[in-house]
């Protein structure tokens, strides 16, 4: 971001003098009303950003917990998908103190709806950003999507992986907006007993390629892990551990408060 540019809503969310807590929830799980209650609970519990997943039939980047939630959501309410998730986000955006919402989806649903329509509906819903795991920054369609998104004030967050070359990290850093998503380890999302020893070095490599905030996801699931990652990154993304509790807003809110406390104690 150039010094004269106004920071986006996502960039502002990372400017609180401490690392940001990014909470992932699955749209439509356990049903529409339940996912709306979960969004409210997470917002009140102290999440700085909420990543809202779109149920998808072939979620290549997601582990068993999120896959199950997506399957349940797709089986309810007439097959909950991208359009329904955008409608849910629009309603969630009216909740008091709702943090910026980022949609996590895959390329196929976006192509079926059409990039201009997706971007237009997302802007109307108040969406701050998109994460599309199967749309790398060098894909020609990424440029098409970014034109539509940027013109409506929507950030596109690209992913950096342990296997990313210096050239790929430079491209991710150049084309991302809002923040850069660091995948802590290879494989799919899910809780892990330990985070990779090489994570600090990976975050350092990503930092050298961008001026944007750097957030770490994939495998972060306990208050202790959140505290550890808060010592090296600008943001911590927690997913599966939240989705496991998504059908119980009280337990979900309590858990998010424990994660937020771990960040603030750092």
Secondary structure, 3 states (H helix, E strand, C coil): CCCCCCCCHHHHHCCCCCCEEEEEEECCCCCHHHHHHHHHHHHHHCCCEEEEECCCCCCCCCCHHHHHHHHHHHHCCCCCCHHHHHHHHHHHCCCCCCCEEEEEECHHHHHHHCHHHHHHHHHHHCCCEEEECCCCCCCHHHHHHHHHHHCCCCEEECEECCCCCHHHHHHHHHHCCCEEEEECCCCCCCCCCCCCCCHHHHHHHHHCCCCCEEEEECCCCCHHHHHHHHCCCCEEEECHHHHCCCCCHHHHHHHHHHHHHHHHHC
